[in-house]
Amino acid sequence: MNSSRPNSTTVRRTSIMAAAAIATFALMSPAGAHAQTTTELGTDAAVQTTFGSGTNVTTVALPSASIRAGFYAGPYVSFEPRVGLLSTSGGGSTVTIYAGSLSLLLHASQARAGIGPYIRPFVGVTGASGDGSSASQANAGVGVGVTLPLAGELATRLELNYAHAFSSSDFDSANAIGLGVGLTYFIR
């Protein structure tokens, strides 16, 4: 057993500290400065390369790797939960891969709500289940991107991101670099 691996208590503490940091940034946003409530719904295609102590893997998810919803806490801050699900069945076996994360988007400009450059720190979990077994892995990372208007309330998002997956009893730690291209619809 690798003694440098964090145990499940360490992973939980890291996740709690990351969530507390996200909440602190959200509370620093100017209250009442957002003239209208905005929610955004979106989906993202992704290309991601994972590297670490095991085999390097490149994943391409088209047309969508995940769906997301953004909720604005102020003019420069929004929270964004996102989920992804993939289920494969064949030969009498079914494998389900799931991913969920919570992001805090720090928007750099507000010529229009949600449009412009942003930084997206996030925490999440990825897991797999099938044939009576399951395993999961916590992760955290940051994305840097820009949301560009297309037409009316429709926009596109371009993002480069980095994630670190923490080691667990089922997985070694790993790092990933990804590129996302998404569509966003703003509900005002």
C-alpha positions in Angstrom: 0.0 0.0 0.0 1.2 3.5 -0.9 1.7 5.4 2.4 1.6 8.8 0.5 -2.0 8.3 -0.5 -4.5 10.4 1.4 -7.2 8.5 3.2 -10.9 9.1 2.9 -10.8 11.5 5.8 -8.2 13.6 4.1 -10.2 13.6 0.8 -13.4 14.7 2.8 -11.5 17.5 4.6 -10.0 18.7 1.3 -13.5 18.8 -0.3 -15.0 20.6 2.7 -12.2 23.2 2.6 -12.7 23.8 -1.1 -16.5 24.2 -0.5 -15.8 26.7 2.3 -13.5 28.7 -0.1 -16.2 28.8 -2.7 -18.8 30.0 -0.2 -16.3 32.7 1.0 -15.8 34.0 -2.5 -19.5 34.1 -3.1 -20.2 36.1 0.1 -17.6 38.7 -1.1 -19.8 39.6 -4.1 -21.5 43.0 -3.9 -25.1 42.5 -2.7 -27.9 43.9 -4.7 -25.7 44.9 -7.6 -27.3 42.5 -10.1 -30.3 44.4 -11.5 -32.1 41.3 -12.8 -32.0 37.7 -11.9 -30.3 35.5 -14.4 -30.2 31.7 -14.7 -28.3 29.9 -17.4 -28.8 26.4 -18.7 -26.1 24.8 -20.8 -24.4 21.7 -22.2 -20.7 21.1 -23.0 -18.8 18.9 -25.4 -15.4 18.0 -24.1 -11.9 16.7 -24.9 -9.9 15.6 -21.9 -6.5 14.0 -21.5 -5.9 12.3 -18.1 -2.3 11.5 -17.0 -0.8 10.1 -13.8 0.8 7.0 -12.5 -1.4 4.7 -14.7 -2.2 4.7 -18.3 -2.8 8.1 -20.1 -6.3 8.3 -21.5 -7.9 10.8 -23.9 -11.7 11.1 -23.8 -13.8 12.9 -26.4 -17.5 13.5 -25.5 -19.6 14.8 -28.4 -22.2 16.3 -28.6 -22.3 16.6 -24.8 -20.3 15.5 -21.8 -22.4 17.2 -19.2 -25.4 19.5 -18.5 -25.2 22.5 -16.2 -27.3 25.2 -14.6 -25.9 28.6 -13.4 -27.4 30.6 -10.6 -26.1 34.2 -10.1 -25.4 35.4 -6.6 -24.2 38.8 -7.8 -22.9 40.5 -10.9 -19.6 38.8 -10.8 -20.4 35.5 -9.1 -22.5 32.5 -10.1 -22.8 28.9 -8.8 -22.9 26.1 -11.3 -23.8 22.5 -10.5 -23.2 20.1 -13.4 -23.9 16.4 -14.0 -22.9 13.8 -16.6 -24.0 10.2 -17.1 -22.9 7.5 -19.4 -24.4 4.0 -19.3 -23.1 1.1 -21.5 -24.7 -2.3 -21.8 -23.6 -5.4 -23.7 -22.8 -9.0 -23.3 -25.0 -9.3 -20.2 -23.1 -6.5 -18.3 -24.0 -2.9 -17.7 -21.6 -0.2 -16.6 -22.7 3.3 -15.5 -20.2 6.2 -15.3 -21.3 9.3 -13.5 -19.8 12.7 -12.7 -21.1 15.6 -10.7 -19.5 18.9 -9.6 -20.2 22.3 -8.1 -18.4 25.3 -9.6 -18.0 28.9 -8.6 -17.7 31.2 -11.6 -15.9 34.4 -11.1 -16.9 36.7 -14.0 -14.4 39.4 -15.0 -16.8 41.8 -16.8 -20.5 42.5 -16.9 -21.3 44.4 -20.1 -24.1 41.8 -20.1 -24.8 39.2 -17.4 -22.8 36.1 -18.0 -21.0 37.3 -21.1 -17.2 37.7 -21.0 -14.2 36.0 -19.4 -14.4 33.9 -16.3 -12.5 31.7 -13.9 -14.2 28.5 -12.6 -12.9 26.7 -9.5 -14.7 23.5 -8.9 -15.0 20.4 -6.7 -16.6 17.1 -7.8 -16.9 13.4 -7.8 -16.6 10.8 -10.6 -17.7 7.2 -10.2 -18.5 4.0 -11.9 -20.8 1.1 -11.1 -21.6 -2.2 -12.7 -21.8 -5.9 -12.1 -22.4 -5.5 -8.4 -19.4 -3.2 -7.7 -18.9 0.6 -7.6 -16.1 3.0 -7.0 -15.8 6.8 -6.9 -13.1 9.4 -6.8 -13.1 13.1 -5.6 -11.6 15.8 -7.7 -10.9 19.5 -7.7 -9.7 22.0 -10.3 -10.0 25.2 -12.2 -11.2 26.3 -15.6 -10.5 29.6 -17.5 -12.8 30.6 -20.3 -15.0 33.1 -22.0 -18.7 33.2 -22.8 -19.5 34.8 -26.2 -22.9 36.0 -27.3 -24.4 34.2 -30.4 -28.0 35.4 -30.9 -30.5 36.8 -28.4 -30.2 34.8 -25.2 -28.0 32.1 -26.7 -24.2 32.1 -26.1 -21.2 29.8 -26.5 -18.6 29.0 -23.9 -15.0 28.1 -24.6 -12.9 26.8 -21.7 -9.5 25.3 -20.9 -9.4 23.4 -17.5 -7.3 21.4 -15.2 -8.5 18.9 -12.6 -6.7 16.7 -10.0 -8.4 13.5 -9.0 -7.4 12.4 -5.5 -6.3 8.8 -4.8 -8.8 6.6 -3.1 -9.0 2.9 -2.2 -10.1 2.2 -5.8 -8.0 4.7 -7.8 -4.6 6.3 -7.9 -4.4 10.1 -8.1 -4.4 11.6 -11.6 -4.3 14.9 -13.4 -6.4 16.0 -16.4 -6.3 18.8 -18.9 -9.5 19.5 -20.8 -11.0 21.7 -23.4 -14.8 22.4 -23.4 -17.0 24.0 -26.0 -20.6 24.6 -24.9 -23.9 26.2 -25.6 -25.7 28.4 -23.0 -29.2 29.7 -22.9 -29.9 32.6 -20.5 -33.3 32.8 -18.7 -33.9 36.3 -17.5 
